Amino acid sequence: MKAADLRDLAAEELGAKERDLADQLFRMRIQKSMGQLDAPDKMRTVRRDLARVKTVLRQKRNG
């Protein structure tokens, strides 16, 4: 997911995407603690995507 693609989305869509990614990360953390996580490298991409969404959302709200 690229920041340029995120900038095209509305604030409501970004908020929904933020909630979705946060929920996905939460579920992955639980799976990791139980030893059931299939792709540990996916946590990294989800974390980074969540940070990108939060950054773009903050930029839209402040500027």
PDB file of N, H, CA, C and O in Angstrom:
ATOM      1  N   MET A   1       0.848  -1.172   0.000  1.00  0.00           N
ATOM      2  CA  MET A   1       0.000   0.000   0.000  1.00  0.00           C
ATOM      3  C   MET A   1       0.898   1.240   0.000  1.00  0.00           C
ATOM      4  O   MET A   1       1.812   1.365   0.815  1.00  0.00           O
ATOM      5  N   LYS A   2       0.620   2.130  -0.912  1.00  0.00           N
ATOM      6  H   LYS A   2      -0.122   2.028  -1.574  1.00  0.00           H
ATOM      7  CA  LYS A   2       1.438   3.329  -1.040  1.00  0.00           C
ATOM      8  C   LYS A   2       0.701   4.532  -0.476  1.00  0.00           C
ATOM      9  O   LYS A   2      -0.528   4.595  -0.513  1.00  0.00           O
ATOM     10  N   ALA A   3       1.458   5.478   0.041  1.00  0.00           N
ATOM     11  H   ALA A   3       2.456   5.426   0.071  1.00  0.00           H
ATOM     12  CA  ALA A   3       0.872   6.671   0.631  1.00  0.00           C
ATOM     13  C   ALA A   3       0.105   7.475  -0.420  1.00  0.00           C
ATOM     14  O   ALA A   3      -0.911   8.096  -0.106  1.00  0.00           O
ATOM     15  N   ALA A   4       0.581   7.466  -1.650  1.00  0.00           N
ATOM     16  H   ALA A   4       1.406   6.962  -1.905  1.00  0.00           H
ATOM     17  CA  ALA A   4      -0.095   8.202  -2.716  1.00  0.00           C
ATOM     18  C   ALA A   4      -1.507   7.653  -2.945  1.00  0.00           C
ATOM     19  O   ALA A   4      -2.439   8.414  -3.205  1.00  0.00           O
ATOM     20  N   ASP A   5      -1.658   6.332  -2.846  1.00  0.00           N
ATOM     21  H   ASP A   5      -0.901   5.714  -2.635  1.00  0.00           H
ATOM     22  CA  ASP A   5      -2.979   5.727  -3.002  1.00  0.00           C
ATOM     23  C   ASP A   5      -3.883   6.104  -1.839  1.00  0.00           C
ATOM     24  O   ASP A   5      -5.084   6.308  -2.016  1.00  0.00           O
ATOM     25  N   LEU A   6      -3.305   6.195  -0.659  1.00  0.00           N
ATOM     26  H   LEU A   6      -2.330   6.029  -0.516  1.00  0.00           H
ATOM     27  CA  LEU A   6      -4.094   6.537   0.524  1.00  0.00           C
ATOM     28  C   LEU A   6      -4.567   7.982   0.501  1.00  0.00           C
ATOM     29  O   LEU A   6      -5.638   8.299   1.019  1.00  0.00           O
ATOM     30  N   ARG A   7      -3.777   8.848  -0.093  1.00  0.00           N
ATOM     31  H   ARG A   7      -2.907   8.590  -0.514  1.00  0.00           H
ATOM     32  CA  ARG A   7      -4.152  10.269  -0.133  1.00  0.00           C
ATOM     33  C   ARG A   7      -5.397  10.502  -0.986  1.00  0.00           C
ATOM     34  O   ARG A   7      -6.080  11.514  -0.828  1.00  0.00           O
ATOM     35  N   ASP A   8      -5.693   9.565  -1.893  1.00  0.00           N
ATOM     36  H   ASP A   8      -5.138   8.743  -2.022  1.00  0.00           H
ATOM     37  CA  ASP A   8      -6.867   9.691  -2.748  1.00  0.00           C
ATOM     38  C   ASP A   8      -8.155   9.328  -2.009  1.00  0.00           C
ATOM     39  O   ASP A   8      -9.245   9.675  -2.463  1.00  0.00           O
ATOM     40  N   LEU A   9      -8.040   8.634  -0.876  1.00  0.00           N
ATOM     41  H   LEU A   9      -7.154   8.352  -0.507  1.00  0.00           H
ATOM     42  CA  LEU A   9      -9.217   8.193  -0.126  1.00  0.00           C
ATOM     43  C   LEU A   9      -9.758   9.308   0.754  1.00  0.00           C
ATOM     44  O   LEU A   9      -9.031  10.225   1.134  1.00  0.00           O
ATOM     45  N   ALA A  10     -11.038   9.218   1.070  1.00  0.00           N
ATOM     46  H   ALA A  10     -11.629   8.473   0.760  1.00  0.00           H
ATOM     47  CA  ALA A  10     -11.667  10.180   1.967  1.00  0.00           C
ATOM     48  C   ALA A  10     -11.295   9.848   3.408  1.00  0.00           C
ATOM     49  O   ALA A  10     -10.823   8.749   3.699  1.00  0.00           O
ATOM     50  N   ALA A  11     -11.512  10.805   4.304  1.00  0.00           N
ATOM     51  H   ALA A  11     -11.895  11.698   4.067  1.00  0.00           H
ATOM     52  CA  ALA A  11     -11.157  10.618   5.709  1.00  0.00           C
ATOM     53  C   ALA A  11     -11.943   9.469   6.335  1.00  0.00           C
ATOM     54  O   ALA A  11     -11.415   8.738   7.173  1.00  0.00           O
ATOM     55  N   GLU A  12     -13.202   9.309   5.930  1.00  0.00           N
ATOM     56  H   GLU A  12     -13.630   9.902   5.248  1.00  0.00           H
ATOM     57  CA  GLU A  12     -14.016   8.217   6.480  1.00  0.00           C
ATOM     58  C   GLU A  12     -13.458   6.858   6.060  1.00  0.00           C
ATOM     59  O   GLU A  12     -13.403   5.918   6.852  1.00  0.00           O
ATOM     60  N   GLU A  13     -13.047   6.780   4.796  1.00  0.00           N
ATOM     61  H   GLU A  13     -13.092   7.543   4.153  1.00  0.00           H
ATOM     62  CA  GLU A  13     -12.471   5.533   4.297  1.00  0.00           C
ATOM     63  C   GLU A  13     -11.154   5.216   4.996  1.00  0.00           C
ATOM     64  O   GLU A  13     -10.860   4.058   5.295  1.00  0.00           O
ATOM     65  N   LEU A  14     -10.368   6.251   5.253  1.00  0.00           N
ATOM     66  H   LEU A  14     -10.606   7.192   5.011  1.00  0.00           H
ATOM     67  CA  LEU A  14      -9.102   6.054   5.961  1.00  0.00           C
ATOM     68  C   LEU A  14      -9.349   5.593   7.392  1.00  0.00           C
ATOM     69  O   LEU A  14      -8.621   4.747   7.911  1.00  0.00           O
ATOM     70  N   GLY A  15     -10.374   6.148   8.028  1.00  0.00           N
ATOM     71  H   GLY A  15     -10.966   6.835   7.607  1.00  0.00           H
ATOM     72  CA  GLY A  15     -10.716   5.728   9.381  1.00  0.00           C
ATOM     73  C   GLY A  15     -11.122   4.266   9.422  1.00  0.00           C
ATOM     74  O   GLY A  15     -10.736   3.530  10.330  1.00  0.00           O
ATOM     75  N   ALA A  16     -11.900   3.853   8.438  1.00  0.00           N
ATOM     76  H   ALA A  16     -12.214   4.452   7.701  1.00  0.00           H
ATOM     77  CA  ALA A  16     -12.317   2.449   8.364  1.00  0.00           C
ATOM     78  C   ALA A  16     -11.124   1.542   8.116  1.00  0.00           C
ATOM     79  O   ALA A  16     -11.028   0.465   8.705  1.00  0.00           O
ATOM     80  N   LYS A  17     -10.215   1.969   7.249  1.00  0.00           N
ATOM     81  H   LYS A  17     -10.293   2.844   6.770  1.00  0.00           H
ATOM     82  CA  LYS A  17      -9.022   1.184   6.956  1.00  0.00           C
ATOM     83  C   LYS A  17      -8.127   1.097   8.192  1.00  0.00           C
ATOM     84  O   LYS A  17      -7.510   0.062   8.446  1.00  0.00           O
ATOM     85  N   GLU A  18      -8.058   2.184   8.958  1.00  0.00           N
ATOM     86  H   GLU A  18      -8.559   3.025   8.752  1.00  0.00           H
ATOM     87  CA  GLU A  18      -7.268   2.186  10.189  1.00  0.00           C
ATOM     88  C   GLU A  18      -7.819   1.175  11.196  1.00  0.00           C
ATOM     89  O   GLU A  18      -7.060   0.417  11.800  1.00  0.00           O
ATOM     90  N   ARG A  19      -9.135   1.168  11.372  1.00  0.00           N
ATOM     91  H   ARG A  19      -9.751   1.783  10.881  1.00  0.00           H
ATOM     92  CA  ARG A  19      -9.758   0.211  12.295  1.00  0.00           C
ATOM     93  C   ARG A  19      -9.533  -1.222  11.833  1.00  0.00           C
ATOM     94  O   ARG A  19      -9.268  -2.108  12.646  1.00  0.00           O
ATOM     95  N   ASP A  20      -9.638  -1.447  10.534  1.00  0.00           N
ATOM     96  H   ASP A  20      -9.853  -0.728   9.873  1.00  0.00           H
ATOM     97  CA  ASP A  20      -9.445  -2.784   9.985  1.00  0.00           C
ATOM     98  C   ASP A  20      -8.015  -3.278  10.213  1.00  0.00           C
ATOM     99  O   ASP A  20      -7.810  -4.418  10.628  1.00  0.00           O
ATOM    100  N   LEU A  21      -7.031  -2.421   9.942  1.00  0.00           N
ATOM    101  H   LEU A  21      -7.198  -1.494   9.605  1.00  0.00           H
ATOM    102  CA  LEU A  21      -5.637  -2.814  10.118  1.00  0.00           C
ATOM    103  C   LEU A  21      -5.296  -3.019  11.587  1.00  0.00           C
ATOM    104  O   LEU A  21      -4.549  -3.936  11.928  1.00  0.00           O
ATOM    105  N   ALA A  22      -5.838  -2.174  12.457  1.00  0.00           N
ATOM    106  H   ALA A  22      -6.445  -1.429  12.179  1.00  0.00           H
ATOM    107  CA  ALA A  22      -5.588  -2.329  13.895  1.00  0.00           C
ATOM    108  C   ALA A  22      -6.168  -3.650  14.389  1.00  0.00           C
ATOM    109  O   ALA A  22      -5.544  -4.347  15.190  1.00  0.00           O
ATOM    110  N   ASP A  23      -7.356  -3.989  13.911  1.00  0.00           N
ATOM    111  H   ASP A  23      -7.862  -3.422  13.261  1.00  0.00           H
ATOM    112  CA  ASP A  23      -7.984  -5.260  14.292  1.00  0.00           C
ATOM    113  C   ASP A  23      -7.171  -6.439  13.766  1.00  0.00           C
ATOM    114  O   ASP A  23      -6.973  -7.429  14.471  1.00  0.00           O
ATOM    115  N   GLN A  24      -6.710  -6.327  12.542  1.00  0.00           N
ATOM    116  H   GLN A  24      -6.871  -5.523  11.970  1.00  0.00           H
ATOM    117  CA  GLN A  24      -5.905  -7.387  11.935  1.00  0.00           C
ATOM    118  C   GLN A  24      -4.607  -7.581  12.726  1.00  0.00           C
ATOM    119  O   GLN A  24      -4.191  -8.714  12.969  1.00  0.00           O
ATOM    120  N   LEU A  25      -3.973  -6.481  13.124  1.00  0.00           N
ATOM    121  H   LEU A  25      -4.311  -5.561  12.927  1.00  0.00           H
ATOM    122  CA  LEU A  25      -2.734  -6.566  13.892  1.00  0.00           C
ATOM    123  C   LEU A  25      -2.991  -7.204  15.258  1.00  0.00           C
ATOM    124  O   LEU A  25      -2.187  -8.007  15.732  1.00  0.00           O
ATOM    125  N   PHE A  26      -4.099  -6.850  15.881  1.00  0.00           N
ATOM    126  H   PHE A  26      -4.752  -6.198  15.496  1.00  0.00           H
ATOM    127  CA  PHE A  26      -4.473  -7.425  17.172  1.00  0.00           C
ATOM    128  C   PHE A  26      -4.623  -8.944  17.061  1.00  0.00           C
ATOM    129  O   PHE A  26      -4.111  -9.692  17.894  1.00  0.00           O
ATOM    130  N   ARG A  27      -5.332  -9.385  16.023  1.00  0.00           N
ATOM    131  H   ARG A  27      -5.748  -8.777  15.347  1.00  0.00           H
ATOM    132  CA  ARG A  27      -5.526 -10.816  15.824  1.00  0.00           C
ATOM    133  C   ARG A  27      -4.202 -11.532  15.564  1.00  0.00           C
ATOM    134  O   ARG A  27      -3.995 -12.652  16.030  1.00  0.00           O
ATOM    135  N   MET A  28      -3.314 -10.885  14.824  1.00  0.00           N
ATOM    136  H   MET A  28      -3.482  -9.975  14.446  1.00  0.00           H
ATOM    137  CA  MET A  28      -2.018 -11.486  14.529  1.00  0.00           C
ATOM    138  C   MET A  28      -1.172 -11.611  15.798  1.00  0.00           C
ATOM    139  O   MET A  28      -0.447 -12.590  15.971  1.00  0.00           O
ATOM    140  N   ARG A  29      -1.266 -10.622  16.677  1.00  0.00           N
ATOM    141  H   ARG A  29      -1.855  -9.826  16.536  1.00  0.00           H
ATOM    142  CA  ARG A  29      -0.516 -10.691  17.935  1.00  0.00           C
ATOM    143  C   ARG A  29      -1.006 -11.847  18.796  1.00  0.00           C
ATOM    144  O   ARG A  29      -0.206 -12.528  19.438  1.00  0.00           O
ATOM    145  N   ILE A  30      -2.309 -12.068  18.812  1.00  0.00           N
ATOM    146  H   ILE A  30      -2.959 -11.514  18.291  1.00  0.00           H
ATOM    147  CA  ILE A  30      -2.858 -13.190  19.572  1.00  0.00           C
ATOM    148  C   ILE A  30      -2.376 -14.505  18.973  1.00  0.00           C
ATOM    149  O   ILE A  30      -1.964 -15.408  19.701  1.00  0.00           O
ATOM    150  N   GLN A  31      -2.427 -14.615  17.647  1.00  0.00           N
ATOM    151  H   GLN A  31      -2.762 -13.882  17.055  1.00  0.00           H
ATOM    152  CA  GLN A  31      -1.956 -15.829  16.986  1.00  0.00           C
ATOM    153  C   GLN A  31      -0.475 -16.069  17.271  1.00  0.00           C
ATOM    154  O   GLN A  31      -0.050 -17.207  17.471  1.00  0.00           O
ATOM    155  N   LYS A  32       0.302 -14.992  17.289  1.00  0.00           N
ATOM    156  H   LYS A  32      -0.043 -14.067  17.128  1.00  0.00           H
ATOM    157  CA  LYS A  32       1.728 -15.132  17.550  1.00  0.00           C
ATOM    158  C   LYS A  32       1.965 -15.651  18.961  1.00  0.00           C
ATOM    159  O   LYS A  32       2.824 -16.507  19.173  1.00  0.00           O
ATOM    160  N   SER A  33       1.211 -15.140  19.922  1.00  0.00           N
ATOM    161  H   SER A  33       0.513 -14.445  19.750  1.00  0.00           H
ATOM    162  CA  SER A  33       1.401 -15.571  21.302  1.00  0.00           C
ATOM    163  C   SER A  33       1.005 -17.032  21.498  1.00  0.00           C
ATOM    164  O   SER A  33       1.523 -17.706  22.388  1.00  0.00           O
ATOM    165  N   MET A  34       0.091 -17.514  20.667  1.00  0.00           N
ATOM    166  H   MET A  34      -0.330 -16.966  19.943  1.00  0.00           H
ATOM    167  CA  MET A  34      -0.341 -18.907  20.759  1.00  0.00           C
ATOM    168  C   MET A  34       0.491 -19.825  19.869  1.00  0.00           C
ATOM    169  O   MET A  34       0.298 -21.041  19.874  1.00  0.00           O
ATOM    170  N   GLY A  35       1.413 -19.247  19.108  1.00  0.00           N
ATOM    171  H   GLY A  35       1.570 -18.259  19.103  1.00  0.00           H
ATOM    172  CA  GLY A  35       2.264 -20.041  18.231  1.00  0.00           C
ATOM    173  C   GLY A  35       1.569 -20.496  16.970  1.00  0.00           C
ATOM    174  O   GLY A  35       1.990 -21.479  16.360  1.00  0.00           O
ATOM    175  N   GLN A  36       0.512 -19.809  16.559  1.00  0.00           N
ATOM    176  H   GLN A  36       0.170 -19.011  17.054  1.00  0.00           H
ATOM    177  CA  GLN A  36      -0.257 -20.220  15.389  1.00  0.00           C
ATOM    178  C   GLN A  36      -0.103 -19.272  14.209  1.00  0.00           C
ATOM    179  O   GLN A  36      -0.795 -19.429  13.203  1.00  0.00           O
ATOM    180  N   LEU A  37       0.776 -18.305  14.307  1.00  0.00           N
ATOM    181  H   LEU A  37       1.339 -18.177  15.124  1.00  0.00           H
ATOM    182  CA  LEU A  37       0.929 -17.324  13.231  1.00  0.00           C
ATOM    183  C   LEU A  37       1.655 -17.971  12.056  1.00  0.00           C
ATOM    184  O   LEU A  37       2.764 -18.485  12.205  1.00  0.00           O
ATOM    185  N   ASP A  38       1.016 -17.939  10.882  1.00  0.00           N
ATOM    186  H   ASP A  38       0.115 -17.522  10.761  1.00  0.00           H
ATOM    187  CA  ASP A  38       1.576 -18.590   9.691  1.00  0.00           C
ATOM    188  C   ASP A  38       2.675 -17.758   9.048  1.00  0.00           C
ATOM    189  O   ASP A  38       3.711 -18.291   8.652  1.00  0.00           O
ATOM    190  N   ALA A  39       2.450 -16.454   8.943  1.00  0.00           N
ATOM    191  H   ALA A  39       1.608 -16.021   9.265  1.00  0.00           H
ATOM    192  CA  ALA A  39       3.407 -15.595   8.247  1.00  0.00           C
ATOM    193  C   ALA A  39       3.815 -14.429   9.157  1.00  0.00           C
ATOM    194  O   ALA A  39       3.181 -13.375   9.130  1.00  0.00           O
ATOM    195  N   PRO A  40       4.866 -14.613   9.960  1.00  0.00           N
ATOM    196  CA  PRO A  40       5.277 -13.553  10.881  1.00  0.00           C
ATOM    197  C   PRO A  40       5.728 -12.278  10.165  1.00  0.00           C
ATOM    198  O   PRO A  40       5.642 -11.188  10.731  1.00  0.00           O
ATOM    199  N   ASP A  41       6.204 -12.407   8.933  1.00  0.00           N
ATOM    200  H   ASP A  41       6.274 -13.293   8.474  1.00  0.00           H
ATOM    201  CA  ASP A  41       6.645 -11.224   8.201  1.00  0.00           C
ATOM    202  C   ASP A  41       5.471 -10.330   7.813  1.00  0.00           C
ATOM    203  O   ASP A  41       5.666  -9.147   7.537  1.00  0.00           O
ATOM    204  N   LYS A  42       4.271 -10.867   7.789  1.00  0.00           N
ATOM    205  H   LYS A  42       4.111 -11.829   8.013  1.00  0.00           H
ATOM    206  CA  LYS A  42       3.087 -10.068   7.456  1.00  0.00           C
ATOM    207  C   LYS A  42       2.787  -9.044   8.549  1.00  0.00           C
ATOM    208  O   LYS A  42       2.208  -7.995   8.265  1.00  0.00           O
ATOM    209  N   MET A  43       3.171  -9.333   9.794  1.00  0.00           N
ATOM    210  H   MET A  43       3.642 -10.185  10.024  1.00  0.00           H
ATOM    211  CA  MET A  43       2.966  -8.375  10.880  1.00  0.00           C
ATOM    212  C   MET A  43       3.685  -7.069  10.584  1.00  0.00           C
ATOM    213  O   MET A  43       3.175  -5.985  10.863  1.00  0.00           O
ATOM    214  N   ARG A  44       4.865  -7.190  10.019  1.00  0.00           N
ATOM    215  H   ARG A  44       5.279  -8.071   9.792  1.00  0.00           H
ATOM    216  CA  ARG A  44       5.655  -6.003   9.695  1.00  0.00           C
ATOM    217  C   ARG A  44       4.935  -5.131   8.667  1.00  0.00           C
ATOM    218  O   ARG A  44       4.867  -3.912   8.820  1.00  0.00           O
ATOM    219  N   THR A  45       4.402  -5.757   7.626  1.00  0.00           N
ATOM    220  H   THR A  45       4.458  -6.748   7.502  1.00  0.00           H
ATOM    221  CA  THR A  45       3.718  -4.985   6.593  1.00  0.00           C
ATOM    222  C   THR A  45       2.430  -4.368   7.125  1.00  0.00           C
ATOM    223  O   THR A  45       2.091  -3.241   6.763  1.00  0.00           O
ATOM    224  N   VAL A  46       1.710  -5.090   7.977  1.00  0.00           N
ATOM    225  H   VAL A  46       1.985  -6.006   8.271  1.00  0.00           H
ATOM    226  CA  VAL A  46       0.473  -4.546   8.549  1.00  0.00           C
ATOM    227  C   VAL A  46       0.788  -3.356   9.444  1.00  0.00           C
ATOM    228  O   VAL A  46       0.086  -2.346   9.415  1.00  0.00           O
ATOM    229  N   ARG A  47       1.852  -3.482  10.242  1.00  0.00           N
ATOM    230  H   ARG A  47       2.422  -4.303  10.266  1.00  0.00           H
ATOM    231  CA  ARG A  47       2.252  -2.384  11.125  1.00  0.00           C
ATOM    232  C   ARG A  47       2.626  -1.143  10.322  1.00  0.00           C
ATOM    233  O   ARG A  47       2.259  -0.024  10.681  1.00  0.00           O
ATOM    234  N   ARG A  48       3.349  -1.351   9.252  1.00  0.00           N
ATOM    235  H   ARG A  48       3.647  -2.260   8.960  1.00  0.00           H
ATOM    236  CA  ARG A  48       3.767  -0.217   8.421  1.00  0.00           C
ATOM    237  C   ARG A  48       2.582   0.404   7.675  1.00  0.00           C
ATOM    238  O   ARG A  48       2.493   1.626   7.549  1.00  0.00           O
ATOM    239  N   ASP A  49       1.676  -0.442   7.184  1.00  0.00           N
ATOM    240  H   ASP A  49       1.748  -1.434   7.287  1.00  0.00           H
ATOM    241  CA  ASP A  49       0.485   0.080   6.519  1.00  0.00           C
ATOM    242  C   ASP A  49      -0.364   0.896   7.486  1.00  0.00           C
ATOM    243  O   ASP A  49      -0.896   1.943   7.119  1.00  0.00           O
ATOM    244  N   LEU A  50      -0.489   0.419   8.715  1.00  0.00           N
ATOM    245  H   LEU A  50      -0.056  -0.432   9.013  1.00  0.00           H
ATOM    246  CA  LEU A  50      -1.246   1.139   9.727  1.00  0.00           C
ATOM    247  C   LEU A  50      -0.605   2.494  10.000  1.00  0.00           C
ATOM    248  O   LEU A  50      -1.309   3.494  10.142  1.00  0.00           O
ATOM    249  N   ALA A  51       0.707   2.538  10.074  1.00  0.00           N
ATOM    250  H   ALA A  51       1.279   1.725   9.959  1.00  0.00           H
ATOM    251  CA  ALA A  51       1.408   3.802  10.296  1.00  0.00           C
ATOM    252  C   ALA A  51       1.186   4.757   9.125  1.00  0.00           C
ATOM    253  O   ALA A  51       1.005   5.958   9.328  1.00  0.00           O
ATOM    254  N   ARG A  52       1.200   4.230   7.906  1.00  0.00           N
ATOM    255  H   ARG A  52       1.348   3.255   7.741  1.00  0.00           H
ATOM    256  CA  ARG A  52       0.958   5.080   6.732  1.00  0.00           C
ATOM    257  C   ARG A  52      -0.449   5.669   6.760  1.00  0.00           C
ATOM    258  O   ARG A  52      -0.644   6.852   6.482  1.00  0.00           O
ATOM    259  N   VAL A  53      -1.423   4.830   7.099  1.00  0.00           N
ATOM    260  H   VAL A  53      -1.264   3.868   7.325  1.00  0.00           H
ATOM    261  CA  VAL A  53      -2.807   5.295   7.149  1.00  0.00           C
ATOM    262  C   VAL A  53      -2.949   6.381   8.210  1.00  0.00           C
ATOM    263  O   VAL A  53      -3.583   7.408   7.967  1.00  0.00           O
ATOM    264  N   LYS A  54      -2.366   6.161   9.376  1.00  0.00           N
ATOM    265  H   LYS A  54      -1.851   5.327   9.574  1.00  0.00           H
ATOM    266  CA  LYS A  54      -2.455   7.156  10.449  1.00  0.00           C
ATOM    267  C   LYS A  54      -1.791   8.467  10.058  1.00  0.00           C
ATOM    268  O   LYS A  54      -2.293   9.544  10.380  1.00  0.00           O
ATOM    269  N   THR A  55      -0.663   8.376   9.366  1.00  0.00           N
ATOM    270  H   THR A  55      -0.255   7.502   9.104  1.00  0.00           H
ATOM    271  CA  THR A  55       0.044   9.579   8.935  1.00  0.00           C
ATOM    272  C   THR A  55      -0.787  10.382   7.941  1.00  0.00           C
ATOM    273  O   THR A  55      -0.924  11.597   8.081  1.00  0.00           O
ATOM    274  N   VAL A  56      -1.338   9.710   6.945  1.00  0.00           N
ATOM    275  H   VAL A  56      -1.226   8.722   6.832  1.00  0.00           H
ATOM    276  CA  VAL A  56      -2.141  10.400   5.923  1.00  0.00           C
ATOM    277  C   VAL A  56      -3.401  10.974   6.551  1.00  0.00           C
ATOM    278  O   VAL A  56      -3.820  12.079   6.206  1.00  0.00           O
ATOM    279  N   LEU A  57      -4.009  10.231   7.472  1.00  0.00           N
ATOM    280  H   LEU A  57      -3.668   9.334   7.752  1.00  0.00           H
ATOM    281  CA  LEU A  57      -5.213  10.716   8.149  1.00  0.00           C
ATOM    282  C   LEU A  57      -4.890  11.977   8.955  1.00  0.00           C
ATOM    283  O   LEU A  57      -5.659  12.938   8.940  1.00  0.00           O
ATOM    284  N   ARG A  58      -3.779  11.972   9.640  1.00  0.00           N
ATOM    285  H   ARG A  58      -3.155  11.191   9.652  1.00  0.00           H
ATOM    286  CA  ARG A  58      -3.368  13.139  10.427  1.00  0.00           C
ATOM    287  C   ARG A  58      -3.105  14.333   9.506  1.00  0.00           C
ATOM    288  O   ARG A  58      -3.462  15.463   9.841  1.00  0.00           O
ATOM    289  N   GLN A  59      -2.491  14.091   8.363  1.00  0.00           N
ATOM    290  H   GLN A  59      -2.201  13.173   8.091  1.00  0.00           H
ATOM    291  CA  GLN A  59      -2.217  15.157   7.409  1.00  0.00           C
ATOM    292  C   GLN A  59      -3.513  15.764   6.884  1.00  0.00           C
ATOM    293  O   GLN A  59      -3.614  16.980   6.721  1.00  0.00           O
ATOM    294  N   LYS A  60      -4.498  14.918   6.621  1.00  0.00           N
ATOM    295  H   LYS A  60      -4.416  13.930   6.754  1.00  0.00           H
ATOM    296  CA  LYS A  60      -5.786  15.413   6.110  1.00  0.00           C
ATOM    297  C   LYS A  60      -6.516  16.249   7.158  1.00  0.00           C
ATOM    298  O   LYS A  60      -7.138  17.258   6.826  1.00  0.00           O
ATOM    299  N   ARG A  61      -6.441  15.834   8.417  1.00  0.00           N
ATOM    300  H   ARG A  61      -5.935  15.014   8.686  1.00  0.00           H
ATOM    301  CA  ARG A  61      -7.147  16.546   9.479  1.00  0.00           C
ATOM    302  C   ARG A  61      -6.479  17.877   9.817  1.00  0.00           C
ATOM    303  O   ARG A  61      -7.161  18.833  10.187  1.00  0.00           O
ATOM    304  N   ASN A  62      -5.155  17.949   9.694  1.00  0.00           N
ATOM    305  H   ASN A  62      -4.601  17.173   9.393  1.00  0.00           H
ATOM    306  CA  ASN A  62      -4.441  19.160  10.094  1.00  0.00           C
ATOM    307  C   ASN A  62      -4.145  20.088   8.927  1.00  0.00           C
ATOM    308  O   ASN A  62      -3.797  21.250   9.141  1.00  0.00           O
ATOM    309  N   GLY A  63      -4.271  19.619   7.739  1.00  0.00           N
ATOM    310  H   GLY A  63      -4.554  18.676   7.566  1.00  0.00           H
ATOM    311  CA  GLY A  63      -3.840  20.484   6.666  1.00  0.00           C
ATOM    312  C   GLY A  63      -4.725  20.456   5.540  1.00  0.00           C
ATOM    313  O   GLY A  63      -4.485  21.145   4.548  1.00  0.00           O
TER     314      GLY A  63
END
